[in-house]
Amino acid sequence: MRFFLSVLFLSITFTVTARQKVYDFNSRCQQAYEAIMQLRLEEGKALLETEKKEHPDNLIPYFLDNYVDFFPLYFNEDPAEYNAKKSQRAARLSLMEQGPDSSPYYLYTQAAIKFQWAMIRIKFGEKWDAAWEIRKAFMTLKDNQRKFPRFPPNTMLISAMQTVFGTIPDGYKWISGVLGMKGSIKQGMQDLQAFIDSNAPLAQLFKPEGYYYYCYLKLFMESNPDELWQFIQQRQLDTRNNYLFAIMVANLAVTNQRADLGIKVLSERNTSARYETMVYQDYLMGLLKLARQDEDAHVYLEKFLNNFKGKFNVKEALQRLSWYYYMRGNMEAANKYRSLILTRGNTEADGDKQALKEAKSGKWPNTFLLKVRLLSDGGFFNDALKLMQTKKAADFTQIEEKLEYAYRLGRIYDEMGQDDKAISMYEATVKVGTSRPEYFAARAALQMGYIYEKRNDKAKALQCYQNCLNMPDHDFKNSLDQRAKAGIQRVGG
């Protein structure tokens, strides 16, 4: 009897331990993923918990848990939340390794988790760990691509990474040099385009995530805003009910002179309590409203600064808030917020670096040129041009103000489609400002490159992009260098 019971016990134990974990992206998991990608995180989590109870061997809910953690950590940057959740990375990777290695999800889920945590680690100042994490994710994806070349999610993620690797600026060259990561904008964007155009069921499932990568890369890597906005309209991206898309479009509007559109998208989005709170929205709305010079711009910037617990964009938000009060003659408030730039936030982003530099200089920008800059940044080019036509470069006493006048006028002409006038002003800016610390000459060279690329004058475009790269130690160097390298790849590749 004892022998029989021992055999029975071993049989039961073997059956339990031998039960194979699976990657089943079933309908409930698909619903959860859709909810999470719209930032309806609590709904997504509830679906995942139900799935875990009903199908405890399914690993996909644990994979999607990582998305639930990723978005708040990435956008809100709460250090306490990061410390509480960072142990989940290793736990989830361990779980993913329990699935069958014959599945394309075996490596893909591990790579995606590593990639997401790399993005999170950047936000919390762990750049070296983030770089290694990106390399691990990239190499895992390459391995998975060799094993499963027709697995659409793999194509989505690896093509986005390849596109970015092709343009790493010199300030971050140590990443690509030490870790051996190379990429191609042309190939990466072609592969990503193929993914979002695919009708394969898995491509359809992951398409919202693919759209997110595609839109950012279309603007920043291909520098093709017209195609970007046409794409967003043609694909009918739902910015009302998809909060992630609303944040994305507003962010793109900030960087592409479309303040009215960004404000409209954020104002009209579904504000139901079903959606996660993202403090980052207030930062975007503050920038957009300041560009339009709305009276309530300060409300959103102050809300962001009062509620945000991270470090990215803080110095820039404080700078914009100081500008708001400075333009209204309230120097007490302007100086209050400027002084905070010295102690709050970090300088990982170029905008934050520039804000700190300005605060340390003790100088305030020319009020007239600042107003023109904000109008131009918001896309209000007619209003900006009318203002500019009331003055000449000779009206300004400081060399940096004369330089900014030429650059601003060039940008306005550029955005209004008056290319020859724009080139004339850009050339004047480059001639005077090449060796100066302001970014005006470098950005003028970059913008001329765009014009010549549009005209299919590859030689002049390459010359302009290289000229931008060659200018040393100016504001926004990393981001401008990245765009110039993208231009050289497009034209020369």
C-alpha positions as CSV (number, residue, x, y, z in Angstrom):
1,M,0.0,0.0,0.0
2,R,2.8,2.4,0.9
3,F,4.5,1.7,-2.4
4,F,1.2,2.3,-4.3
5,L,0.7,5.6,-2.5
6,S,4.2,6.7,-3.3
7,V,3.8,5.9,-6.9
8,L,0.4,7.8,-7.0
9,F,2.0,10.8,-5.3
10,L,4.9,10.9,-7.7
11,S,2.4,10.6,-10.6
12,I,0.3,13.5,-9.4
13,T,3.4,15.6,-8.7
14,F,4.8,15.0,-12.1
15,T,1.5,15.9,-13.7
16,V,1.3,19.2,-11.9
17,T,4.9,20.2,-12.5
18,A,4.8,19.1,-16.1
19,R,1.9,21.2,-17.1
20,Q,3.1,23.4,-19.9
21,K,2.8,27.1,-19.6
22,V,1.3,28.7,-22.8
23,Y,1.2,32.1,-24.6
24,D,-2.4,32.4,-25.4
25,F,-3.3,35.9,-26.7
26,N,-7.0,35.0,-26.5
27,S,-10.0,37.3,-26.9
28,R,-9.9,38.4,-23.3
29,C,-6.2,39.2,-23.4
30,Q,-6.8,41.1,-26.7
31,Q,-9.5,43.2,-24.9
32,A,-7.2,43.9,-22.1
33,Y,-4.4,44.9,-24.4
34,E,-6.8,47.3,-26.3
35,A,-7.9,48.9,-23.0
36,I,-4.3,49.3,-21.8
37,M,-3.2,50.9,-25.1
38,Q,-6.0,53.4,-24.6
39,L,-4.7,54.0,-21.0
40,R,-7.9,52.5,-19.5
41,L,-5.5,50.6,-17.2
42,E,-7.9,49.5,-14.4
43,E,-10.2,47.9,-17.0
44,G,-7.2,46.1,-18.5
45,K,-6.0,44.9,-15.1
46,A,-9.5,43.5,-14.2
47,L,-9.6,41.5,-17.4
48,L,-6.1,40.2,-16.8
49,E,-6.9,39.1,-13.3
50,T,-9.9,37.2,-14.6
51,E,-7.8,35.5,-17.2
52,K,-5.2,34.5,-14.6
53,K,-7.9,32.8,-12.4
54,E,-9.5,31.0,-15.3
55,H,-6.3,30.1,-17.2
56,P,-3.5,30.1,-14.7
57,D,-1.0,28.6,-17.2
58,N,-1.5,31.5,-19.7
59,L,1.6,33.8,-19.6
60,I,0.2,36.6,-21.7
61,P,-1.6,38.3,-18.8
62,Y,1.7,38.5,-16.9
63,F,3.3,40.0,-20.1
64,L,0.6,42.6,-20.4
65,D,1.0,43.5,-16.7
66,N,4.3,45.1,-17.8
67,Y,2.4,47.5,-20.1
68,V,0.1,48.4,-17.1
69,D,3.2,49.4,-15.1
70,F,5.1,51.0,-18.0
71,F,2.8,53.8,-18.9
72,P,2.4,55.5,-15.5
73,L,6.1,55.0,-14.7
74,Y,7.1,56.5,-18.1
75,F,4.8,59.5,-18.1
76,N,4.5,60.3,-14.4
77,E,8.0,59.3,-13.2
78,D,7.0,58.7,-9.6
79,P,10.2,57.4,-7.7
80,A,8.1,55.7,-5.0
81,E,6.1,53.8,-7.6
82,Y,9.3,52.9,-9.4
83,N,10.9,51.5,-6.3
84,A,7.8,49.5,-5.5
85,K,7.6,48.0,-9.0
86,K,11.1,47.6,-10.3
87,S,11.4,44.0,-8.9
88,Q,8.6,43.0,-11.3
89,R,11.0,43.2,-14.2
90,A,13.0,40.1,-13.1
91,A,9.9,38.2,-11.9
92,R,8.1,38.7,-15.3
93,L,11.2,37.7,-17.3
94,S,11.5,34.6,-15.2
95,L,7.8,33.8,-15.9
96,M,8.2,34.3,-19.7
97,E,11.1,31.8,-19.7
98,Q,8.7,29.1,-18.4
99,G,6.8,29.1,-21.7
100,P,7.7,26.8,-24.7
101,D,10.7,28.1,-26.6
102,S,9.0,26.8,-29.8
103,S,6.7,29.8,-29.6
104,P,7.7,33.2,-31.1
105,Y,6.3,34.8,-27.9
106,Y,9.0,33.1,-25.9
107,L,11.7,35.6,-27.0
108,Y,9.4,38.4,-28.0
109,T,7.8,38.8,-24.6
110,Q,11.3,38.9,-22.9
111,A,12.6,41.5,-25.4
112,A,9.5,43.7,-25.1
113,I,9.8,43.7,-21.3
114,K,13.5,44.6,-21.5
115,F,12.8,47.4,-23.9
116,Q,10.0,48.9,-21.8
117,W,12.2,48.8,-18.7
118,A,15.0,50.4,-20.6
119,M,12.7,53.3,-21.4
120,I,11.7,53.5,-17.8
121,R,15.3,53.4,-16.5
122,I,16.2,56.3,-18.7
123,K,13.5,58.4,-17.0
124,F,15.0,57.5,-13.6
125,G,18.6,58.3,-14.5
126,E,19.9,54.8,-14.9
127,K,21.4,55.4,-18.4
128,W,24.0,52.7,-18.3
129,D,21.6,50.0,-17.2
130,A,19.1,51.3,-19.8
131,A,21.7,51.0,-22.6
132,W,22.5,47.4,-21.8
133,E,18.8,46.7,-21.5
134,I,18.2,48.0,-25.0
135,R,21.1,46.0,-26.3
136,K,19.7,42.8,-24.7
137,A,16.2,43.6,-26.1
138,F,17.7,44.2,-29.6
139,M,19.8,41.1,-29.7
140,T,16.8,39.0,-28.4
141,L,14.6,40.4,-31.1
142,K,17.3,39.7,-33.8
143,D,17.5,36.1,-32.6
144,N,13.7,35.8,-32.6
145,Q,13.6,37.3,-36.1
146,R,15.9,34.6,-37.4
147,K,13.8,31.8,-35.8
148,F,10.4,33.3,-36.7
149,P,10.8,35.8,-39.7
150,R,7.1,36.1,-40.3
151,F,6.1,37.1,-36.7
152,P,4.6,40.7,-37.1
153,P,5.1,42.0,-33.5
154,N,8.8,41.3,-33.8
155,T,9.0,43.4,-37.0
156,M,7.2,46.3,-35.3
157,L,9.6,46.6,-32.4
158,I,12.9,45.8,-34.1
159,S,12.2,48.2,-37.0
160,A,11.5,51.1,-34.6
161,M,14.8,50.3,-32.8
162,Q,16.8,50.1,-36.0
163,T,15.5,53.5,-37.1
164,V,16.6,55.2,-33.9
165,F,20.0,53.5,-33.8
166,G,20.8,55.0,-37.1
167,T,20.8,58.5,-35.7
168,I,22.3,58.3,-32.2
169,P,23.9,61.8,-31.6
170,D,27.5,62.3,-30.5
171,G,26.4,63.1,-27.0
172,Y,25.3,59.5,-26.6
173,K,27.8,57.8,-29.0
174,W,29.2,55.8,-26.1
175,I,25.9,53.8,-26.2
176,S,26.3,52.6,-29.8
177,G,30.1,52.4,-29.6
178,V,30.3,50.3,-26.5
179,L,27.3,48.2,-27.2
180,G,27.7,47.7,-31.0
181,M,24.3,48.8,-32.0
182,K,23.8,50.0,-35.6
183,G,20.7,50.8,-37.6
184,S,19.2,52.2,-40.7
185,I,16.4,54.8,-41.0
186,K,15.5,53.7,-44.5
187,Q,15.2,50.0,-43.7
188,G,13.6,50.5,-40.3
189,M,10.9,52.8,-41.7
190,Q,10.3,50.5,-44.6
191,D,9.8,47.5,-42.3
192,L,7.6,49.6,-39.9
193,Q,5.5,50.7,-42.9
194,A,5.1,47.1,-44.0
195,F,3.9,46.2,-40.5
196,I,1.2,48.9,-40.2
197,D,0.0,48.1,-43.7
198,S,-0.3,44.4,-43.0
199,N,-3.6,42.7,-42.7
200,A,-2.2,39.7,-40.8
201,P,-4.2,39.1,-37.6
202,L,-1.3,39.8,-35.2
203,A,-0.3,42.9,-37.1
204,Q,-3.9,44.1,-36.7
205,L,-3.8,43.3,-33.0
206,F,-0.6,45.2,-32.3
207,K,-1.4,48.1,-34.8
208,P,-2.1,50.8,-32.1
209,E,1.4,50.2,-30.7
210,G,2.9,50.3,-34.2
211,Y,1.1,53.6,-34.9
212,Y,2.6,55.1,-31.8
213,Y,6.2,54.3,-33.0
214,Y,5.5,55.2,-36.6
215,C,4.1,58.7,-35.9
216,Y,7.1,59.8,-33.8
217,L,9.6,58.4,-36.2
218,K,7.8,59.9,-39.2
219,L,8.3,63.3,-37.7
220,F,11.7,63.1,-36.0
221,M,13.6,60.6,-38.2
222,E,12.1,61.3,-41.6
223,S,11.2,64.9,-40.9
224,N,8.1,64.6,-42.9
225,P,5.3,66.5,-41.0
226,D,3.0,66.7,-44.0
227,E,2.9,63.0,-44.4
228,L,2.5,62.5,-40.6
229,W,-0.6,64.7,-40.3
230,Q,-2.0,63.1,-43.5
231,F,-1.4,59.7,-42.0
232,I,-3.1,60.6,-38.7
233,Q,-6.1,61.9,-40.6
234,Q,-6.3,59.0,-43.1
235,R,-6.0,56.3,-40.4
236,Q,-8.6,58.2,-38.3
237,L,-6.7,57.8,-35.0
238,D,-9.2,58.2,-32.2
239,T,-7.8,60.9,-30.1
240,R,-11.1,61.3,-28.2
241,N,-11.3,57.9,-26.7
242,N,-7.7,56.8,-26.9
243,Y,-5.9,58.8,-24.3
244,L,-2.5,57.6,-25.5
245,F,-3.2,58.8,-29.0
246,A,-4.4,62.2,-27.6
247,I,-1.1,62.6,-25.7
248,M,0.9,61.6,-28.7
249,V,-0.8,64.0,-31.1
250,A,-0.6,66.8,-28.6
251,N,3.1,66.1,-28.1
252,L,3.7,66.1,-31.9
253,A,1.7,69.3,-32.1
254,V,4.1,71.0,-29.6
255,T,7.1,70.1,-31.8
256,N,5.5,70.9,-35.1
257,Q,3.9,74.3,-34.7
258,R,0.2,73.1,-34.3
259,A,-0.8,74.6,-31.0
260,D,-4.5,75.0,-32.0
261,L,-4.7,71.3,-32.9
262,G,-2.9,70.2,-29.8
263,I,-5.2,72.2,-27.5
264,K,-8.3,70.9,-29.4
265,V,-7.2,67.3,-29.0
266,L,-6.6,67.6,-25.3
267,S,-9.7,69.7,-24.7
268,E,-12.0,67.3,-26.5
269,R,-10.7,64.0,-25.2
270,N,-12.9,61.7,-23.1
271,T,-12.1,62.7,-19.5
272,S,-13.9,59.7,-17.9
273,A,-12.5,58.3,-14.7
274,R,-11.9,55.1,-16.7
275,Y,-8.6,56.6,-17.9
276,E,-5.3,56.8,-16.0
277,T,-4.2,60.2,-14.7
278,M,-1.2,61.4,-16.7
279,V,0.3,64.6,-15.3
280,Y,2.4,65.0,-18.5
281,Q,-0.8,66.2,-20.2
282,D,-0.7,69.4,-18.2
283,Y,2.9,70.1,-19.3
284,L,1.8,69.7,-22.9
285,M,-1.3,71.9,-22.5
286,G,0.8,74.6,-20.7
287,L,3.3,74.7,-23.6
288,L,0.5,74.8,-26.2
289,K,-1.4,77.5,-24.5
290,L,1.7,79.6,-23.9
291,A,2.5,79.5,-27.6
292,R,-1.0,80.7,-28.3
293,Q,-0.5,83.2,-25.5
294,D,-3.7,82.2,-23.7
295,E,-4.2,83.9,-20.3
296,D,-4.6,80.6,-18.5
297,A,-1.4,79.0,-19.8
298,H,0.1,79.3,-16.3
299,V,-2.6,77.2,-14.7
300,Y,-1.5,74.1,-16.6
301,L,2.2,74.6,-16.1
302,E,1.7,75.2,-12.3
303,K,-0.5,72.1,-12.1
304,F,2.2,70.1,-13.8
305,L,4.9,71.4,-11.5
306,N,2.8,70.8,-8.4
307,N,1.8,67.2,-9.2
308,F,4.7,65.8,-11.2
309,K,7.2,63.8,-9.2
310,G,9.8,63.2,-11.8
311,K,12.7,65.2,-13.2
312,F,12.3,65.4,-17.0
313,N,10.8,68.6,-18.5
314,V,10.7,70.3,-15.1
315,K,13.3,73.0,-15.8
316,E,11.7,73.7,-19.1
317,A,8.3,74.0,-17.5
318,L,9.7,76.4,-14.9
319,Q,11.3,78.4,-17.7
320,R,8.1,78.7,-19.6
321,L,6.2,79.7,-16.4
322,S,8.9,82.4,-15.8
323,W,8.4,83.6,-19.4
324,Y,4.6,83.8,-18.8
325,Y,5.0,86.2,-15.9
326,Y,8.0,88.1,-17.5
327,M,5.9,89.0,-20.6
328,R,3.2,90.3,-18.3
329,G,5.6,92.5,-16.3
330,N,5.3,90.4,-13.0
331,M,9.0,90.2,-12.3
332,E,8.5,88.9,-8.7
333,A,6.7,85.7,-10.0
334,A,9.1,85.5,-13.0
335,N,12.2,85.5,-10.8
336,K,10.6,83.1,-8.3
337,Y,10.1,80.5,-11.0
338,R,13.5,81.2,-12.6
339,S,15.3,80.6,-9.3
340,L,13.6,77.2,-9.0
341,I,15.2,76.1,-12.3
342,L,18.6,76.0,-10.5
343,T,17.4,73.3,-8.0
344,R,14.6,71.3,-9.5
345,G,14.6,68.7,-12.3
346,N,17.6,67.4,-14.3
347,T,19.3,68.3,-17.6
348,E,18.9,65.0,-19.6
349,A,16.6,66.7,-22.1
350,D,18.0,69.5,-24.3
351,G,15.1,71.8,-23.4
352,D,16.0,71.4,-19.7
353,K,19.7,72.1,-20.4
354,Q,18.8,75.3,-22.3
355,A,16.5,76.4,-19.5
356,L,19.3,76.0,-16.9
357,K,21.8,77.8,-19.1
358,E,19.4,80.8,-19.4
359,A,18.6,80.9,-15.7
360,K,22.4,80.8,-14.8
361,S,23.1,83.7,-17.3
362,G,20.9,86.1,-15.4
363,K,19.7,87.6,-18.7
364,W,16.1,87.7,-19.8
365,P,15.2,87.3,-23.5
366,N,14.1,90.2,-25.6
367,T,10.4,90.5,-25.0
368,F,9.6,91.3,-28.6
369,L,11.6,88.3,-29.9
370,L,10.2,86.0,-27.2
371,K,6.6,86.8,-28.3
372,V,7.5,86.2,-32.0
373,R,9.2,82.9,-31.0
374,L,6.1,81.7,-29.1
375,L,3.7,82.6,-31.9
376,S,6.0,80.9,-34.4
377,D,6.3,77.8,-32.2
378,G,2.6,77.6,-32.1
379,G,2.1,77.9,-35.8
380,F,0.7,81.4,-35.8
381,F,3.0,82.5,-38.7
382,N,0.9,85.4,-40.1
383,D,0.7,87.0,-36.6
384,A,4.5,86.4,-36.1
385,L,5.3,87.9,-39.5
386,K,3.2,91.0,-38.9
387,L,5.2,91.6,-35.7
388,M,8.5,91.0,-37.4
389,Q,7.8,93.5,-40.1
390,T,7.5,96.3,-37.5
391,K,11.3,96.0,-36.9
392,K,14.6,95.5,-38.6
393,A,17.8,93.7,-37.5
394,A,19.4,97.1,-37.0
395,D,16.8,97.9,-34.2
396,F,18.5,95.3,-31.9
397,T,21.7,96.1,-30.1
398,Q,23.0,92.7,-29.0
399,I,24.6,90.4,-31.6
400,E,22.5,87.4,-30.3
401,E,19.3,89.4,-30.8
402,K,20.3,90.3,-34.3
403,L,21.0,86.6,-34.9
404,E,17.7,85.5,-33.5
405,Y,15.9,88.1,-35.6
406,A,17.3,86.7,-38.8
407,Y,16.7,83.1,-37.7
408,R,13.1,83.7,-36.6
409,L,12.3,85.5,-39.8
410,G,13.8,82.6,-41.8
411,R,11.7,80.1,-39.9
412,I,8.5,82.1,-40.5
413,Y,9.2,82.3,-44.2
414,D,10.1,78.6,-44.2
415,E,6.8,77.5,-42.6
416,M,4.9,79.8,-44.9
417,G,6.4,78.1,-48.0
418,Q,8.5,81.1,-49.0
419,D,11.7,79.0,-49.4
420,D,13.9,81.5,-51.2
421,K,13.3,84.2,-48.6
422,A,13.9,81.6,-45.9
423,I,17.2,80.5,-47.4
424,S,18.4,84.1,-47.5
425,M,17.7,84.6,-43.8
426,Y,19.1,81.2,-42.9
427,E,22.4,81.9,-44.7
428,A,22.7,85.1,-42.9
429,T,22.2,83.3,-39.6
430,V,24.8,80.6,-40.4
431,K,27.3,83.2,-41.5
432,V,27.2,85.1,-38.3
433,G,26.3,82.4,-35.8
434,T,28.4,79.3,-36.7
435,S,30.8,79.7,-33.7
436,R,28.3,81.1,-31.2
437,P,26.7,79.1,-28.4
438,E,23.1,79.8,-29.5
439,Y,21.4,77.1,-31.5
440,F,20.2,79.5,-34.2
441,A,22.9,78.8,-36.8
442,A,22.7,75.0,-36.4
443,R,19.0,75.0,-36.7
444,A,19.2,77.3,-39.7
445,A,21.6,74.9,-41.4
446,L,19.3,72.0,-40.6
447,Q,16.2,73.8,-42.0
448,M,18.1,74.6,-45.2
449,G,18.9,71.0,-45.5
450,Y,15.2,70.2,-45.3
451,I,14.5,72.7,-48.1
452,Y,17.2,71.4,-50.4
453,E,16.2,67.8,-49.7
454,K,12.6,68.7,-50.6
455,R,14.0,70.2,-53.9
456,N,15.9,67.0,-54.5
457,D,19.2,68.9,-54.4
458,K,21.1,66.2,-52.6
459,A,24.5,67.8,-52.7
460,K,23.4,71.0,-51.0
461,A,21.2,69.1,-48.5
462,L,24.1,67.0,-47.5
463,Q,26.3,70.0,-47.1
464,C,23.7,71.7,-44.9
465,Y,23.2,68.7,-42.7
466,Q,27.0,68.2,-42.3
467,N,27.4,71.9,-41.5
468,C,24.8,71.5,-38.7
469,L,26.7,68.5,-37.3
470,N,30.1,70.4,-37.5
471,M,28.9,73.3,-35.3
472,P,30.3,72.7,-31.7
473,D,28.9,73.3,-28.3
474,H,25.6,75.0,-29.0
475,D,22.2,74.7,-27.3
476,F,20.1,71.7,-28.3
477,K,23.1,70.0,-29.9
478,N,22.1,66.4,-29.2
479,S,18.6,66.7,-30.7
480,L,19.8,68.8,-33.7
481,D,22.6,66.4,-34.4
482,Q,20.2,63.5,-34.4
483,R,18.0,65.2,-36.9
484,A,21.0,66.1,-39.1
485,K,22.3,62.5,-39.1
486,A,18.8,61.4,-40.0
487,G,18.9,63.8,-43.0
488,I,22.3,62.5,-44.1
489,Q,21.0,58.9,-44.0
490,R,18.0,59.8,-46.0
491,V,19.8,61.8,-48.7
492,G,23.1,59.9,-48.8
493,G,21.7,56.4,-48.1
